[in-house]
Amino acid sequence: MTKEEFKVIFTNELVGAFPAIEVDKSTAKVYWNHFSEVSADKFVEATHLAVSEHGYFPPIGIINKHLEVISGILSFDEVYLKIEEILDKSYSGSWKSSDYPEIVVSTIKKIGGVSNIRQMAAESKHILIKKTYKEIAQDLRRGNNGTKRLR
């Protein structure tokens, strides 16, 4: 989104919803830095949901949660559990990528496949899956063209 679009959305959807709260320029800059690569449509929808569901000025984390839902992004815990399920299934046979959400399959592929993940120590596996998940989820929040909804 452009900076002008952000200013209008931030002012109308967030600041306008809580007129008793003073929001300074540094706060607006933090929000802009965090959401500048998100599409304007998704940002409007996420801020609208955050305002309507919470009785307070929504922090960045709350808006991010709404962006994930809007973008069809599974939570990290859901993705991690599905990857663990695939690791278990792959011992006794095969698993079909068509049976799992694309974000799970993309995460596995980006890491190098099931056999690569299986060889990792538990802590390393958790760290790498989380890092990879965050990269993919960030691309989805941005609304990159050509990216499928990963639900």
C-alpha positions in Angstrom: 0.0 0.0 0.0 1.1 3.5 -0.5 2.0 5.8 2.4 -1.1 8.0 1.6 -3.4 4.9 1.7 -1.9 3.9 5.0 -2.4 7.4 6.5 -6.1 7.4 5.4 -6.7 3.9 6.7 -4.8 4.4 10.0 -6.6 7.7 10.6 -10.1 6.6 9.7 -10.1 3.0 10.9 -7.9 3.1 14.0 -7.4 6.6 15.3 -11.0 7.6 14.4 -12.4 4.6 16.3 -10.7 5.7 19.5 -10.8 9.5 19.6 -9.9 9.7 23.3 -6.5 8.1 22.6 -3.7 10.3 21.4 -1.5 8.6 18.7 1.8 10.3 18.0 3.8 10.3 14.8 6.3 7.8 16.2 3.5 5.3 16.8 2.1 5.8 13.3 5.6 5.3 11.9 6.0 2.0 13.8 2.7 0.8 12.3 3.7 2.0 8.8 7.0 0.2 9.0 5.3 -3.0 10.0 2.4 -2.9 7.6 3.8 -1.0 4.6 4.1 -4.1 2.4 0.5 -5.3 3.2 -2.1 -4.6 0.6 -4.4 -1.8 1.4 -7.5 -4.0 1.1 -6.2 -6.5 3.6 -5.1 -3.8 6.0 -8.5 -2.1 5.9 -10.2 -5.4 6.6 -7.8 -6.4 9.4 -8.1 -3.0 11.1 -11.8 -3.1 10.8 -12.0 -6.5 12.4 -9.5 -5.5 15.1 -11.5 -2.4 16.1 -14.9 -4.2 16.0 -13.7 -7.2 18.1 -11.6 -5.3 20.7 -12.5 -2.4 22.9 -9.0 -0.9 22.8 -6.6 0.5 20.2 -5.3 -2.7 18.6 -1.6 -3.4 18.9 0.3 -4.7 15.9 0.0 -8.3 17.0 -3.8 -8.2 17.0 -3.9 -6.7 13.5 -1.4 -9.4 12.4 -3.7 -12.1 13.7 -6.6 -10.7 11.7 -4.3 -10.5 8.6 -3.5 -14.2 9.0 -7.2 -15.1 9.1 -8.0 -12.9 6.1 -5.1 -14.4 4.2 -6.0 -17.9 5.1 -2.8 -18.5 7.0 -2.8 -21.4 9.5 -1.1 -20.6 12.8 2.4 -21.8 13.4 1.2 -24.4 15.9 -1.2 -25.8 13.3 1.5 -26.0 10.7 4.0 -27.6 13.1 1.5 -30.3 14.1 0.7 -31.1 10.5 4.4 -31.4 9.7 4.8 -33.8 12.7 1.8 -35.8 11.4 3.5 -36.0 8.0 6.8 -37.1 9.5 4.9 -39.9 11.4 3.0 -41.0 8.2 6.1 -41.1 6.1 7.6 -43.8 8.3 4.8 -46.2 7.5 4.3 -45.2 3.9 3.7 -42.1 2.0 1.8 -39.0 2.4 0.0 -37.0 -0.3 0.7 -33.3 -0.5 -2.8 -32.8 -1.8 -4.1 -33.9 1.6 -2.5 -30.9 3.4 -2.7 -27.1 3.2 -0.3 -25.5 0.8 1.5 -23.6 3.6 2.4 -26.9 5.2 3.7 -28.4 1.9 5.5 -25.1 1.0 7.2 -25.1 4.4 8.4 -28.7 4.0 9.7 -28.1 0.4 11.5 -24.9 1.4 13.3 -26.7 4.2 14.4 -29.5 1.8 11.8 -32.3 2.2 10.7 -34.7 4.9 14.0 -36.6 5.0 15.9 -33.4 5.7 13.5 -32.4 8.5 13.6 -35.9 10.0 17.4 -35.7 10.4 17.3 -32.5 12.4 17.6 -32.3 16.2 14.3 -31.3 17.8 15.3 -27.8 18.7 16.9 -27.1 15.3 13.8 -28.5 13.5 11.5 -26.3 15.6 13.6 -23.1 14.9 13.9 -23.8 11.1 10.2 -24.6 10.7 9.3 -21.5 12.6 11.6 -19.3 10.5 10.4 -20.8 7.3 6.8 -20.5 8.3 7.2 -16.8 9.2 8.7 -16.1 5.8 5.9 -17.8 3.9 3.2 -16.2 6.2 4.8 -12.7 5.6 4.6 -13.2 1.9 0.9 -14.1 2.2 0.1 -11.1 4.4 1.7 -8.8 1.8 -0.6 -10.2 -0.7 2.1 -11.1 -3.2 0.7 -11.7 -6.7 0.4 -15.2 -7.8 0.5 -16.6 -4.2 -2.3 -19.1 -3.5 -4.3 -18.9 -0.3 -2.6 -21.3 1.9 -5.4 -22.7 4.0 
